[in-house]
Amino acid sequence: MKTTVTWTGGVSFSATTDSGHTVVMDGAPESGGQNRGPRPMELVLVGTGGCTAFDVVHILRKSRQEVTACVAEVEAERAATDPKVFTRIHIHFIVTGRNLDPKKVAHAIELSATKYCSASIMLAKTAKITHDFEVVETE
């Protein structure tokens, strides 16, 4: 895996991924940024949420659960001093579908957290990561 990050002036950067996608990152105005994109650490959380939600949906589908939507709400706290690593992360899943088994949802989240989601497993080296979920039934 590879990415190229290019400084575009001020505290803004453009990153191009191996898959050909580009994302703009920028600092907060109080840091000299122009707020033209997310902060790099926000993207770390975005990646973590995407990684674990992908796993949960994939595992539930393999378990023949009829998932119609999955939302991962990710909240984090960072250390007060440099390096300002994440110290606490909480992921709240909202899983929607038909006849979903809450035990299978819990198991999918646990498998993602302990076996499959490389992003959250990596971040767990510095942060206490917790999870909870709700199941929303559709007709």
N, C-alpha and C positions, 0 to 999 in steps of 0.2 A: 504494500500500500504506500502511496506517495501523494504528497500535495505540494504545491508551490505557493508560497505566500509572498506577495509583492507589496512593498510600501508604496502608497499612492499619495503621500503628503500628510502633513500634520500628524495625527495619530490614527490615520486610516490605512487599512490594508485590504488587498483583494486576494482571495485564496481560490486556486483552481485545483480540483480534485482529480484523481486518477480516472474517475468515471466521467470527467468532462464538465462538471458543474462548477459554477463560480458563486462565491458568497463574499459580500463586502462586510468587513468588520470596522468598527469605529469606536473611539473612546467617548466618554461622557463629556459634555461641554465644559465642566469644571476641570477636566483633564486636558483640555485643548481640542477635543473632538467636536464634530459637527452633527453627531447623532444620526449618521447615514446608514448605520447597520448595527447589528447586535454586538455586544462586547464578547471577546473571546471566551470568557468563563461562562457566559450565558449559553454559548454554543456547546460547551462541555455538557451542560445540563440538558440541552436540547438533544444531543447525541445519546445521552444516557436514557432519557425518556423514550426516544425512538427505538433504541436497542431493546429495552425491556418490554415495551408495548408490542414490538414485532414478535418477540419470543412468546409472549402470553397469547397473542392471537394464533400464532402458528401451533403452539402446543394444544390449545383448545380445539382448533380445527382437526388436528390429528386425533383428538379424543372424541371426535364426532359431536362436538358442541356447536350449536347453531348461533355463532357470534355474528351480530350485525353491526356492532360498534365497540370501540375500545378507546378510552381516553386515559392518559397518564398525566396527572397533575403533579408536578415535581416542585418541591420547595426545598431550599437549602440555606444553610448558615455557613459563613466563612470565618476563619481565624481573624482575630483583630489585628495581628501583626504579620509582616512579610515572613515567609511566603503565605499569602492568604488562601490557604488550601480550604477545601470544603471540610467542615467538621461534623455536620449533620445534614442528612438528606432524607426527606420523607416523600414517598411516592404513593399517591392515592389513585387507585384504578377505578374507573367507572366502566363496567363491562355490560353491554346490552346484548340481548338476544332472546331466543325462544327456548324455554325449558332448560335454562342453564343450571348446572349442578354447582352450587357454591363450593363444595369440596374440590371439584375439579378446577375451579377458578383459583382457589387458594393454592392448590398443588402446582398449577401452571406458574403462578407468581413465585412460589418457592423454587421451582426448577430454574426459572430465569435468574433469580437472585443468587443461587448457589452453584449453578452449573453452566449456564449458557450466555448470559449477558456480560461480555468482557468489559464493557464500560463500567457497569455498576460494581463488578467484582474488583476492578482496578481501583475505583474510587473508595471502596470499602477499606482500603489500606490506610486512609486518613480520616474517613467519615463514618459515623454510625448511620447506617441506612436502615430505615424502617419502611414498612408497607402496610397498607390496608386497602380494602376494596368494598365496592357496593355492586350489586347485581341489579340491573334494571330489566324487567321482563317486558317483552313486546308481544303483540298478538300476531 
